[in-house]
Amino acid sequence: QLQASGGGLVQAGGSLRLSCAASGRTFSSYVMGWFRQAPGKEREFVATINWSGSTFYADSVKGRFTISSDNAKNTVYLQMNSLKSEDAAVYYCVASRGRGPLNWIDEWRFGSWGQGTKVTVSS
């Protein structure tokens, strides 16, 4: 089970940190990450991280977002800086069905999805 939190309203250029707590599994066995979906748009990949801390990002967030993890807490974070209006979306925490490369970002690879946390960016 994945529990995401940390969404809210932020001004453009501001920062926000999302958290995702995983229960019932061991992080070392899979890849975790974030997807997002803006109103009227398809869901898109944001970032992934594995047990060793290796990461992979969508080009649209590279350099502004940072995914990290606290393995002892089975928690993954998404630090979002320099937020833009186009970052506004519902953000979903995900966990893969098993191990594999970080850049394998097809949605069906991720068997567990959190409930989503909404990020609103005001201009």
N, CA and C atoms as a LAMMPS dump frame, in Angstrom:
ITEM: TIMESTEP
0
ITEM: NUMBER OF ATOMS
369
ITEM: BOX BOUNDS ff ff ff
-5.0000000000000000e+02 5.0000000000000000e+02
-5.0000000000000000e+02 5.0000000000000000e+02
-5.0000000000000000e+02 5.0000000000000000e+02
ITEM: ATOMS id mol type element x y z
1 1 1 N 0.845 -1.203 0
2 1 2 C 0 0 0
3 1 3 C 0.873 1.244 0
4 2 1 N 0.476 2.23 -0.806
5 2 2 C 1.24 3.462 -0.914
6 2 3 C 0.382 4.632 -0.449
7 3 1 N 0.954 5.455 0.396
8 3 2 C 0.244 6.615 0.927
9 3 3 C 1.016 7.869 0.574
10 4 1 N 0.46 8.662 -0.337
11 4 2 C 1.124 9.888 -0.77
12 4 3 C 0.571 11.079 -0.005
13 5 1 N 1.428 12.062 0.204
14 5 2 C 1.016 13.277 0.894
15 5 3 C 1.927 14.428 0.485
16 6 1 N 1.537 15.636 0.888
17 6 2 C 2.397 16.784 0.664
18 6 3 C 1.942 17.741 -0.418
19 7 1 N 0.898 17.401 -1.127
20 7 2 C 0.406 18.297 -2.153
21 7 3 C -0.194 19.559 -1.556
22 8 1 N -0.423 20.546 -2.407
23 8 2 C -1.009 21.791 -1.937
24 8 3 C -0.899 22.876 -2.976
25 9 1 N -1.125 24.101 -2.526
26 9 2 C -1.066 25.271 -3.396
27 9 3 C 0.269 25.976 -3.206
28 10 1 N 0.916 26.289 -4.299
29 10 2 C 2.201 26.977 -4.24
30 10 3 C 2.27 27.972 -5.391
31 11 1 N 2.987 29.052 -5.177
32 11 2 C 3.166 30.029 -6.243
33 11 3 C 4.185 29.541 -7.254
34 12 1 N 4.06 29.998 -8.467
35 12 2 C 5.049 29.675 -9.494
36 12 3 C 6.424 30.122 -9.006
37 13 1 N 7.391 29.262 -9.207
38 13 2 C 8.735 29.532 -8.728
39 13 3 C 9.012 28.979 -7.342
40 14 1 N 7.974 28.541 -6.68
41 14 2 C 8.111 28.019 -5.335
42 14 3 C 8.466 26.544 -5.305
43 15 1 N 8.452 25.995 -4.088
44 15 2 C 8.86 24.602 -3.878
45 15 3 C 7.812 23.85 -3.065
46 16 1 N 7.84 22.546 -3.24
47 16 2 C 6.936 21.673 -2.515
48 16 3 C 7.604 20.31 -2.42
49 17 1 N 7.371 19.584 -1.334
50 17 2 C 7.909 18.232 -1.206
51 17 3 C 6.78 17.239 -0.984
52 18 1 N 6.745 16.248 -1.837
53 18 2 C 5.782 15.161 -1.713
54 18 3 C 6.448 13.983 -1.014
55 19 1 N 5.633 13.24 -0.279
56 19 2 C 6.108 12.046 0.389
57 19 3 C 5.243 10.86 0.008
58 20 1 N 5.846 9.686 0.015
59 20 2 C 5.102 8.468 -0.265
60 20 3 C 5.603 7.371 0.671
61 21 1 N 4.753 6.934 1.549
62 21 2 C 5.098 5.878 2.491
63 21 3 C 4.566 4.546 1.981
64 22 1 N 5.453 3.565 1.9
65 22 2 C 5.073 2.239 1.428
66 22 3 C 4.97 1.281 2.601
67 23 1 N 3.912 0.517 2.631
68 23 2 C 3.746 -0.462 3.693
69 23 3 C 3.503 -1.839 3.087
70 24 1 N 3.897 -2.841 3.805
71 24 2 C 3.609 -4.192 3.375
72 24 3 C 4.6 -4.786 2.393
73 25 1 N 5.724 -4.094 2.161
74 25 2 C 6.708 -4.63 1.234
75 25 3 C 8.078 -4.079 1.572
76 26 1 N 9.074 -4.691 0.992
77 26 2 C 10.451 -4.252 1.198
78 26 3 C 10.914 -3.485 -0.021
79 27 1 N 11.344 -2.274 0.177
80 27 2 C 11.735 -1.383 -0.91
81 27 3 C 12.816 -1.989 -1.788
82 28 1 N 13.68 -2.797 -1.224
83 28 2 C 14.793 -3.342 -1.994
84 28 3 C 14.336 -4.233 -3.13
85 29 1 N 13.093 -4.636 -3.114
86 29 2 C 12.603 -5.582 -4.118
87 29 3 C 12.017 -4.916 -5.357
88 30 1 N 11.976 -3.587 -5.399
89 30 2 C 11.302 -2.961 -6.523
90 30 3 C 11.775 -1.524 -6.732
91 31 1 N 11.2 -0.915 -7.746
92 31 2 C 11.477 0.487 -8.084
93 31 3 C 10.271 1.322 -7.676
94 32 1 N 10.529 2.475 -7.129
95 32 2 C 9.448 3.389 -6.785
96 32 3 C 9.559 4.657 -7.612
97 33 1 N 8.469 5.362 -7.722
98 33 2 C 8.525 6.574 -8.525
99 33 3 C 7.269 7.408 -8.43
100 34 1 N 7.189 8.361 -9.342
101 34 2 C 6.057 9.271 -9.392
102 34 3 C 5.591 9.448 -10.837
103 35 1 N 4.289 9.485 -10.997
104 35 2 C 3.639 9.897 -12.228
105 35 3 C 2.766 11.095 -11.875
106 36 1 N 2.292 11.792 -12.894
107 36 2 C 1.364 12.894 -12.656
108 36 3 C 0.356 12.987 -13.79
109 37 1 N -0.773 13.583 -13.472
110 37 2 C -1.802 13.787 -14.485
111 37 3 C -2.442 15.144 -14.288
112 38 1 N -2.308 15.985 -15.297
113 38 2 C -2.933 17.305 -15.291
114 38 3 C -4.332 17.192 -15.879
115 39 1 N -5.203 18.118 -15.534
116 39 2 C -6.575 18.088 -16.062
117 39 3 C -6.591 18.072 -17.579
118 40 1 N -7.314 17.136 -18.155
119 40 2 C -7.445 17.063 -19.594
120 40 3 C -6.253 16.49 -20.325
121 41 1 N -5.27 16.018 -19.578
122 41 2 C -4.067 15.473 -20.204
123 41 3 C -3.86 14.023 -19.785
124 42 1 N -3.032 13.329 -20.542
125 42 2 C -2.699 11.957 -20.199
126 42 3 C -1.723 11.938 -19.024
127 43 1 N -1.769 10.837 -18.315
128 43 2 C -0.837 10.666 -17.209
129 43 3 C 0.572 10.526 -17.763
130 44 1 N 1.542 11.115 -17.074
131 44 2 C 2.915 11.074 -17.568
132 44 3 C 3.881 10.735 -16.449
133 45 1 N 4.987 10.172 -16.861
134 45 2 C 6.061 9.776 -15.953
135 45 3 C 6.785 11.006 -15.42
136 46 1 N 7.214 10.942 -14.157
137 46 2 C 7.986 12.029 -13.562
138 46 3 C 9.384 11.569 -13.173
139 47 1 N 9.477 10.548 -12.319
140 47 2 C 10.791 10.124 -11.83
141 47 3 C 10.708 8.738 -11.193
142 48 1 N 11.83 8.042 -11.186
143 48 2 C 11.943 6.753 -10.501
144 48 3 C 13.22 6.7 -9.679
145 49 1 N 13.224 5.802 -8.694
146 49 2 C 14.391 5.595 -7.842
147 49 3 C 14.428 4.137 -7.421
148 50 1 N 15.637 3.603 -7.254
149 50 2 C 15.744 2.233 -6.763
150 50 3 C 16.378 2.201 -5.379
151 51 1 N 16.554 0.985 -4.87
152 51 2 C 17.044 0.803 -3.507
153 51 3 C 18.405 1.448 -3.275
154 52 1 N 19.246 1.424 -4.312
155 52 2 C 20.601 1.947 -4.143
156 52 3 C 20.671 3.454 -4.315
157 53 1 N 19.538 4.078 -4.651
158 53 2 C 19.507 5.529 -4.785
159 53 3 C 19.709 6.043 -6.195
160 54 1 N 19.829 5.15 -7.144
161 54 2 C 19.925 5.595 -8.535
162 54 3 C 18.574 6.148 -8.969
163 55 1 N 18.635 7.168 -9.822
164 55 2 C 17.406 7.868 -10.206
165 55 3 C 17.303 8.056 -11.714
166 56 1 N 16.085 8.347 -12.152
167 56 2 C 15.815 8.625 -13.56
168 56 3 C 14.68 9.63 -13.604
169 57 1 N 14.791 10.643 -14.492
170 57 2 C 13.811 11.72 -14.538
171 57 3 C 13.262 11.945 -15.948
172 58 1 N 12.065 12.451 -15.979
173 58 2 C 11.531 12.956 -17.23
174 58 3 C 12.284 14.235 -17.572
175 59 1 N 12.457 14.483 -18.85
176 59 2 C 13.189 15.679 -19.271
177 59 3 C 12.526 16.953 -18.754
178 60 1 N 11.215 16.932 -18.636
179 60 2 C 10.477 18.131 -18.253
180 60 3 C 10.746 18.57 -16.816
181 61 1 N 11.253 17.667 -15.984
182 61 2 C 11.488 18.009 -14.575
183 61 3 C 12.96 17.935 -14.192
184 62 1 N 13.779 17.457 -15.092
185 62 2 C 15.202 17.294 -14.788
186 62 3 C 15.814 18.631 -14.397
187 63 1 N 16.555 18.619 -13.297
188 63 2 C 17.185 19.841 -12.822
189 63 3 C 16.324 20.646 -11.87
190 64 1 N 15.032 20.347 -11.811
191 64 2 C 14.126 21.062 -10.899
192 64 3 C 13.571 20.148 -9.815
193 65 1 N 13.344 18.892 -10.157
194 65 2 C 12.787 17.933 -9.201
195 65 3 C 13.885 16.963 -8.759
196 66 1 N 13.775 16.525 -7.513
197 66 2 C 14.703 15.531 -6.993
198 66 3 C 13.919 14.44 -6.278
199 67 1 N 14.118 13.203 -6.7
200 67 2 C 13.505 12.071 -6.013
201 67 3 C 14.547 11.471 -5.082
202 68 1 N 14.11 11.127 -3.885
203 68 2 C 15.027 10.548 -2.907
204 68 3 C 14.252 9.548 -2.051
205 69 1 N 14.968 8.834 -1.214
206 69 2 C 14.297 7.827 -0.395
207 69 3 C 14.942 7.705 0.968
208 70 1 N 14.145 7.289 1.911
209 70 2 C 14.62 6.908 3.237
210 70 3 C 14.279 5.426 3.358
211 71 1 N 15.26 4.582 3.093
212 71 2 C 14.99 3.148 3.02
213 71 3 C 14.517 2.587 4.362
214 72 1 N 15.028 3.126 5.43
215 72 2 C 14.627 2.64 6.753
216 72 3 C 13.154 2.891 7.018
217 73 1 N 12.636 3.943 6.423
218 73 2 C 11.229 4.305 6.608
219 73 3 C 10.355 3.836 5.451
220 74 1 N 10.963 3.201 4.446
221 74 2 C 10.219 2.797 3.247
222 74 3 C 9.43 3.97 2.674
223 75 1 N 10.094 5.098 2.602
224 75 2 C 9.447 6.327 2.15
225 75 3 C 10.246 6.953 1.014
226 76 1 N 9.527 7.434 0.022
227 76 2 C 10.127 8.115 -1.113
228 76 3 C 9.624 9.557 -1.128
229 77 1 N 10.498 10.457 -1.525
230 77 2 C 10.162 11.879 -1.557
231 77 3 C 10.342 12.427 -2.965
232 78 1 N 9.609 13.477 -3.241
233 78 2 C 9.801 14.212 -4.485
234 78 3 C 9.891 15.685 -4.13
235 79 1 N 11.107 16.203 -4.166
236 79 2 C 11.331 17.618 -3.919
237 79 3 C 11.154 18.363 -5.229
238 80 1 N 10.224 19.289 -5.255
239 80 2 C 9.915 20.021 -6.478
240 80 3 C 10.259 21.487 -6.283
241 81 1 N 11.212 21.958 -7.05
242 81 2 C 11.646 23.351 -6.988
243 81 3 C 11.325 24.061 -8.297
244 82 1 N 11.351 25.377 -8.246
245 82 2 C 11.102 26.187 -9.448
246 82 3 C 9.838 25.729 -10.163
247 83 1 N 8.792 25.579 -9.406
248 83 2 C 7.548 25.05 -9.972
249 83 3 C 6.948 25.989 -11.011
250 84 1 N 6.405 25.361 -12.039
251 84 2 C 5.774 26.093 -13.134
252 84 3 C 4.298 25.734 -13.188
253 85 1 N 3.54 26.53 -13.905
254 85 2 C 2.101 26.273 -14.02
255 85 3 C 1.851 24.897 -14.636
256 86 1 N 2.736 24.48 -15.528
257 86 2 C 2.55 23.184 -16.186
258 86 3 C 2.876 22.001 -15.275
259 87 1 N 3.375 22.271 -14.081
260 87 2 C 3.613 21.199 -13.112
261 87 3 C 2.361 20.881 -12.306
262 88 1 N 1.355 21.719 -12.402
263 88 2 C 0.113 21.484 -11.669
264 88 3 C -0.537 20.187 -12.152
265 89 1 N -0.819 19.307 -11.207
266 89 2 C -1.351 17.989 -11.563
267 89 3 C -1.651 17.213 -10.281
268 90 1 N -2.27 16.081 -10.462
269 90 2 C -2.36 15.118 -9.374
270 90 3 C -1.148 14.199 -9.513
271 91 1 N -0.388 14.074 -8.456
272 91 2 C 0.831 13.275 -8.461
273 91 3 C 0.558 11.928 -7.788
274 92 1 N 0.973 10.874 -8.475
275 92 2 C 0.751 9.518 -7.994
276 92 3 C 2.077 8.845 -7.682
277 93 1 N 2.155 8.288 -6.5
278 93 2 C 3.298 7.471 -6.119
279 93 3 C 3.071 6.057 -6.662
280 94 1 N 4.137 5.435 -7.168
281 94 2 C 4.01 4.102 -7.747
282 94 3 C 5.13 3.19 -7.27
283 95 1 N 4.848 1.899 -7.316
284 95 2 C 5.859 0.892 -7.021
285 95 3 C 5.785 -0.188 -8.097
286 96 1 N 6.938 -0.629 -8.552
287 96 2 C 6.968 -1.593 -9.65
288 96 3 C 6.592 -2.982 -9.171
289 97 1 N 6.329 -3.86 -10.134
290 97 2 C 5.991 -5.248 -9.83
291 97 3 C 7.219 -6.044 -9.436
292 98 1 N 8.392 -5.53 -9.781
293 98 2 C 9.624 -6.219 -9.45
294 98 3 C 10.791 -5.327 -9.802
295 99 1 N 11.949 -5.922 -9.831
296 99 2 C 13.135 -5.141 -10.161
297 99 3 C 13.213 -4.908 -11.663
298 100 1 N 14.127 -4.06 -12.058
299 100 2 C 14.314 -3.773 -13.467
300 100 3 C 14.923 -2.401 -13.648
301 101 1 N 15.164 -1.998 -14.878
302 101 2 C 15.823 -0.712 -15.123
303 101 3 C 14.941 0.473 -14.73
304 102 1 N 15.599 1.542 -14.326
305 102 2 C 14.879 2.739 -13.905
306 102 3 C 14.142 3.405 -15.049
307 103 1 N 14.66 3.251 -16.273
308 103 2 C 14.046 3.94 -17.408
309 103 3 C 12.946 3.112 -18.065
310 104 1 N 12.554 2.029 -17.434
311 104 2 C 11.406 1.231 -17.904
312 104 3 C 10.178 1.852 -17.258
313 105 1 N 9.515 2.757 -17.983
314 105 2 C 8.505 3.61 -17.367
315 105 3 C 7.091 3.373 -17.901
316 106 1 N 6.874 2.25 -18.559
317 106 2 C 5.511 1.92 -18.963
318 106 3 C 4.639 1.775 -17.728
319 107 1 N 3.467 2.325 -17.791
320 107 2 C 2.592 2.322 -16.615
321 107 3 C 2.285 0.918 -16.114
322 108 1 N 2.155 -0.04 -17.01
323 108 2 C 1.764 -1.38 -16.582
324 108 3 C 2.844 -2.062 -15.755
325 109 1 N 4.058 -1.514 -15.81
326 109 2 C 5.137 -2.064 -15.01
327 109 3 C 4.907 -1.823 -13.518
328 110 1 N 4.13 -0.81 -13.223
329 110 2 C 3.938 -0.405 -11.827
330 110 3 C 2.607 -0.975 -11.324
331 111 1 N 2.726 -1.953 -10.446
332 111 2 C 1.537 -2.657 -9.983
333 111 3 C 0.828 -2.001 -8.829
334 112 1 N 1.508 -1.073 -8.149
335 112 2 C 0.897 -0.4 -6.999
336 112 3 C 0.887 1.103 -7.237
337 113 1 N -0.264 1.697 -6.986
338 113 2 C -0.438 3.134 -7.167
339 113 3 C -1.038 3.727 -5.892
340 114 1 N -0.507 4.859 -5.476
341 114 2 C -1.084 5.579 -4.35
342 114 3 C -2.335 6.317 -4.774
343 115 1 N -2.947 6.984 -3.825
344 115 2 C -4.234 7.622 -4.077
345 115 3 C -4.111 8.961 -4.799
346 116 1 N -2.925 9.493 -4.91
347 116 2 C -2.73 10.777 -5.589
348 116 3 C -2.777 11.942 -4.631
349 117 1 N -1.932 12.905 -4.883
350 117 2 C -1.94 14.144 -4.104
351 117 3 C -1.877 15.306 -5.091
352 118 1 N -2.73 16.29 -4.879
353 118 2 C -2.888 17.362 -5.86
354 118 3 C -1.926 18.509 -5.61
355 119 1 N -1.286 18.939 -6.684
356 119 2 C -0.396 20.09 -6.64
357 119 3 C -0.987 21.184 -7.518
358 120 1 N -1.202 22.345 -6.937
359 120 2 C -1.733 23.483 -7.664
360 120 3 C -0.681 24.582 -7.67
361 121 1 N -0.413 25.118 -8.845
362 121 2 C 0.596 26.17 -8.975
363 121 3 C -0.093 27.442 -9.446
364 122 1 N 0.01 28.479 -8.651
365 122 2 C -0.613 29.751 -9.005
366 122 3 C 0.406 30.679 -9.652
367 123 1 N -0.049 31.424 -10.626
368 123 2 C 0.877 32.327 -11.343
369 123 3 C 0.782 33.739 -10.796
